[in-house]
Amino acid sequence: MAELFDVPADMIVKDIIIMKRLQNNYFAEVRLVMRNGQYEAALFLNDKFKPGPPIPQPLDNPSGDLTHWMGVRPSVGLTSEEAERILDEVSSENSVHHRRMNQRWGKNDD
């Protein structure tokens, strides 16, 4: 496994779910990780962790083949097939290990 940078201390990195080359010559990898007692997906650009939601989020205005996104500044667009593969992998791992996904991205603690 390549050396990864800026990985949060509470994150255990597992397998690569998808890898793609972006137009700006960056390599984006979405990896399966264990964090907060559950399996999640995490975005890495050129082996550097990028914070963002733990699973792909739908785009407000899909463009071309891109229907979902991950990461915050920068974010990476994903096709519906890529998003489905990531969601299936995260869901399967949580199911096999009897964990329940608690997705709190974008929710306030009111």
Residue, then its C-alpha position, 0 to 999 in steps of 0.5 A: m500500500a502506498e504511503l498515505f498522508d493526513v490520515p486522521a488518527d481515528m481512521i483505519v484504512k482498509d481497501i481501495i474501492i475505486m481509483k480514477r485519474l482526474q483531468n488535472n492529472y490527480f489520482a483519486e482513490v475512494r478507500l474503505v475505512m473504519r472510523n467512528g465504529q463503522y465502515e465508511a468511504a474516504l477520498f484520497l487525492n494523490d495519496k492525501f486524505k480529503p475530508g468530506p462525507p462518509i459516502p457519496q452524496p447526490l449532486d444537486n445538478p448532475s452534469g453529464d455522467l456525474t451524479h454524485w460527489m465526495g470530498v470537500r475542497p476539492s470535491v470529486g464527481l462520481t458516476s452513478e455506477e461508481a457511487e453504487r459500487i462505493l455504497d454497496e461496499v460500505s453497506s456490505e462491510n457494515s452488514v458482515h461485521h454487524r455494524r450500523m451506518n450512522q451518516r451524520w454529514g450535513k446534519n446539525d446537532d440541534 
